Amino acid sequence: MSLGIARPAAAPPVMPARPSTPVEVRPAIGEDPARIRATIARAPLFAALPINAIEDLTARVQVRKVPVGSAVVAQDEPGDAMFVIMNGRIKVVMFGESGREVTLSLLKSGDSFGEMSLFDQGPRSAHCLAIEPTTLLCLSREDLMRHMQAHPRTAVNLLGEMARRLRRADETIAQLALCDVNERLIHRLVALGREEGASGPDGLVVRRRPTQQELANMIGSCRETISRAFNQLARDGLIIPRGRSLVVTPALIERCEKKKAA
């Protein structure tokens, strides 16, 4: 699917280094079972599971540590496991023919990824890269299937998660087709505030402010265009950059909601 990303007109494109195969990530020894259990219990994918289902998952998962910058999975490789993040962050990305990067998701503690290939047995649909030192719970296809046979509630949760992702994908497609860059940037900043922000006196405080290049990758634009739009929002007082953090103001959220309603 084309995301409408402009390709450089001059000079042959230089492709970024793509992880053709994930780095080897070895099981961590001596991980506290209570931490594993707590991670599973708070993960949205396993919400409201009975304690026996959580105990069953705890016995099946492996703990893996991934250094920053390394691939957990690579696009187009076979998929035989899913992952839940214990701590750290994962970036889900695709690369275009021009070498441009499109960021599909930024995942944090409790989030899961890699489930799709376990059901359709197709290749991985994107690269998943650690942007911080990351600890993961790894669950193989075989163990997931055995678990769901005994605990069908997990299958219902998985269906709900897949439906949520499809809705988000539909929203992204609609924004790319119907919204200009300024509107897409506003939607993305408000989403970041709601997903990662903490309430403050001036609005939602995002502690890790994305770079302008990262924002461009998220919404299918270029850094120069994002820089102009971002700075204009700051001049208008709709966002407040503070060092490495960013405040998403109630006024920006209200503007976003009005655009949605329109």
Secondary structure, 3 states (H helix, E strand, C coil): CCCCCCCCCCCCCCCCCCCCCCCCCCECCCCCHHHHHHHHHHCHHHCCCCHHHHHHHHHHCEEEEECCCCEEECCCCECCEEEEEEECCEEEEEECCCCCEEEEEEECCCCEECCHHHHHCCECCCEEEECCCEEEEEEEHHHHHHHHHHCHHHHHHHHHHHHHHHHHHHHHHHHHHHCCHHHHHHHHHHHHHHHHCEEECCEEEECCCCCHHHHHHHHCCCHHHHHHHHHHHHHCCCEEEECCEEEECHHHHHHHHHHHHC
